[in-house]
Amino acid sequence: MTEIKGIYAASLSILDNNLALNVDKTIQHAENLIDMGCHGVAVFGSTGQSQLISVSEKIQLINSLSKSNHKDKYLIGTGLNSLSETINFIKISKSLNFYKFLIMPPAYYKYRDEDVINYYSRIVEEVNDCKIVLYNFEKLCGYKFSKECVEELVKKFPKQIVGVKDSSYNLFEVLKIKNFSVLPGSEVKLLTGLELGCSGIITATCNVTAPLARKVYDDFHEGKNQTVNEKLCNVRKVFDQFNLIAGLHTFLSKKDSSYKNILPILSLLSKNDEKKLFEDLSKLDFNINKFKVA
């Protein structure tokens, strides 16, 4: 198994005024995050509005992304309920030499661990030359991975099931699998997770906290005193008061109006929430003017 380690941002998708995916600006944004300190970027996760973006636009983006100097640092989210579309999207991505995927079980339906094992088994049987990070996010898909389910999947497919993004936070403290990446979905869990043996994080707010998160990660591995972890956690807690996609787009739109574009059924923060977001961040000396955006 190959571990996926470090600070990963669940990257935003940038849209044109007509709400079509702006491929160039989305890639520029992702590359920016790597330049700001991220070890890698997950594209088309929930933060990237993946469930709302058409398959054709996703294919268009990964075709361009394959030319990126950072192409080995991307984790490709599928964001599709359909098993066949998920498999086809993985095959297309593999043809462009992407092999690492973030895959959540389908949303809406109720199912059990054995159903989840069957779902991933069918994916691996079709495209076995891939590395899959399981996406554990009960709030979004309605299912929460059990420790036993993850262990069974890794036992069955040790070369393909290589990690889990834990946004339900029931796994990162208890899951202990050799050479397997456990990546909580919040900066608040970063330091605790590292102390427990986790590999890093994959988070939405690393779209704006990447330098802070990277310093916490590096200081931990270099045995240095933590000087910015409290600020990192507090910034995340401010954003956690709101829908993360709305909050991040609202925050970054003050630097670049492109970030105002967001797909229905999502929206930017209300004026009152926007005011509170910036007031609370200002108290932490966390300022939009310090950010370079795509």
N, C-alpha and C positions, 0 to 999 in steps of 0.2 A: 504493500500500500504506500501511496505517496501522500504525506500529510499536507494540508493546506493551512499555512500558518500566517499570522500577522493581523494587521489592521485592514479590513475590507469595508469599503463603503457600498451600501446598497444604493446605486446611483440613480439620480433623477433622469427622467426623459424630458427633453426640451422640445416644445411644439411651435409650429408656425402660427400665425394669427388665424388661419383657417382650421387649426387644430390637427394638422397633419404633422407626423413626426419629422422634426428637423434633424436629419441624420448627422450632418456636419457638427452642429452645435452640441448634440448629445454626446458625440465622441470627444469633442473638445472638452466638454465638462468632465467626462470620465478621465481623460488624460491629465487634466488639471488636478484631479484628486490624487492621482499617483504622484504628480510633481509636488503636491502639498504634504506627502508623507504616507499615503496608503500603500500597503504592499500589493494590493490588488483591488479590483472593482467588480461587483456583481451587477450586471446589466439585466434589465427586464425582471427585476424582483417586484415585490408589491409596491415598493417606494417608486419604482419606475413606471407605475401605472400599467404593468404588463397585462393584466386581465382585460384592460380596456383598449389596448393597441392591437391593430390587425396583424395577422400572420404575415401578410405581404410586406408591411412596414418593418416588421422584425427581421425578415429575410434581407430586405434592403439594407438595414443597419449592419447586420453581421457581415454582409459582403464587403462593406466599407471598413468595418472594424478589423477585418482580416489583414488589412494593409497597415494597421497601426504598429508603431515601434514597440508598443507595450502589449502586443497581442497575447503573450504568454501569461499575462497578469489578469486576464478576464475570466470571470465565472459567469456562464451564460444561464440566465433564468429562462424557464420555458413558459410559465404562467398560463397554461392551457388546461382546460378540463378534459378535453378529448384525448384518449389514449393514443389513437392513431395520429392525431396532429402533433402530439408530444413526440412520438417516435420519429415522425417525418421531419420535425424541426431539428431534432438531435442529429439525424442523418445529414441534413443540409449543413448544419454547423460543423459536423465532423469532416465533411467534404472541403471545408474551409480551414481545416486544422485546428478547430476548437474541440477540446476533449473533456472539459470540466463543466459540470452542469449543476444548477440549483433547482431541485424539483420538489414541489409541494404536491401532496395527494389532491385529488379533485375536491372542489368545494360543493356545497349544497346537500349532497347525499349523506346519510348516516351509514357508517360501516365499522368493521372490527379490525383488530390487528391482522388476522389472517387474510382479510380482503386487501389490506395495504401491502402485505407481503406478496400476494398474488399480482397486484398492480405493478410493483417495482420489478418483480420477476419477469413479467411480460416485456417490460422495457429492456432489461438487461439481455434477455434472450434474443431480442431483435437487434440490439446495438451494444454488444458486449465490450467493445473497445472504447470504454468511456469511464469517467470518474464522476460519481454522483454524490453530491452533498444533499442529504435529506433536509427538508424545510419544515420545521416543527413550529406551527403557528395556528393553534386552535382557534384563536379569535377570528382568523380570516377564513379558514377552510372547514372548521367545525370538528376537526379530529386532532387529538393530541397523541403523539407517539409515546408508547410505553418504553421503558428501559428494555424490556424483554423483546419487543418488536424490533428495536434497533439491533440488539445483539443477534437475533435470529437472521436478520438481513445481512449483517456483516459476516456471520458464519456461513451463510449460503453463497454470498458474493463478495469475498474478501478483497478481490482486485477492483471491483466496481463501486461498492458502497464505501466511500472513503471519509465521510464526515457528516456532521449535522449542524445546521444553523438552528439554535434553540431560542426561539422567541416566545415560547410558553414557559420556559425557565424551570421545567420539571426534570431536566436531564443533566444540565451542566455540572451539578454538584454530585451526581451519583453514577454517571456513565464513565466507566474505566475500561477502555479497549485500547490495546497496544497499537501504536502507529495509526490512530484514528483521530481525525480532527473534530474537536468540540468547540463550537464558536457561538457564544451567547449573542443575542440580538440587541444589546444595549451597552453603552459605555459605563453605565452604573455597575454592570457585572464584570467589566474588564479586569480590574485588578484582583478581585476575589477569584475570578475564573482562572487567571494566570497562576495564582497561588495554589489552586486545586489541580493544576495540570492542564488546563484548557489551552487551546492553540492560538487564541486571539478573539476577534469579534467580527461580525458582519452586521453593520447597523446603518439605519437611515440617516441619523444625525451626523455621521462621519462626512456627509456632504458639506458640513460646515465646521466639524470639530477635528478633522484629520490631523492637523499638527499637534494638537493637545493629546489625542489618543496615541499617536505614534511616540510621543515623548514618554507617556506612561508605560507603554510597551517596552521601549528601549531601556528606560531607567530600571524597569523590573529585571530585564535580562542582563543588564550590566551591574546589578547589585547596588544601584544608587538610591538615595533617598527620593521619595515621591514628593514633587513640588507642585504639580498641576492636576493631580487626580481629583482633588476636591472641586476645583473649578470645572473640570471636565464633567463630573457627575452632576454638578449644579446646572450646567448649561443643558444637559440632557433632560433634567427634571423640568426645566422651563418649557422645553418643547413638548414634553409628555403631557402637559396640560391641554394640548390641542391635538387635532388630527395631524400626524407628522408630515404627510404630504402637503397639506394646506399650509402648515407652519413653515416648512422649508421653502416652498415656492414663494410665499409671502415675504419671507426674510430676504431671499436672494433677488426678488423682483425690485428691491430698492436699489440694487446695483445694475441690474439688466432687466428691462421690461419684458424680455422673452419669457421669463419665469412666471409672468402673470397668466400665461396660457396653460390651461389645465382642463382635462377631459371631464365632461359630465359623466357621472353623477357627483364628481368631486368639485370643490370650489376653493377659492382663497379664503383666508380668515375674514371674519366680519371686522368692521372698523374698531369695535370695542376690543375684540380679541387681538387684533393687530397692535393696538395701542399697549395692551398688557404685555404682549410678547416682547416688544422693543423696550418697554420700561423695565421689565424683569431682567432682560439681557444686559441692559445698560448698568444695572446695579452690580452685575458681575464683570463689568468692563469688557463686554463681548460685543464688538462693534462691526457692523456690516462694511464700514469703510476699509477694514483691514483685508477684505476678501478680493481676490482676483477671480472673476467668473468668466465662463466661456463667451 
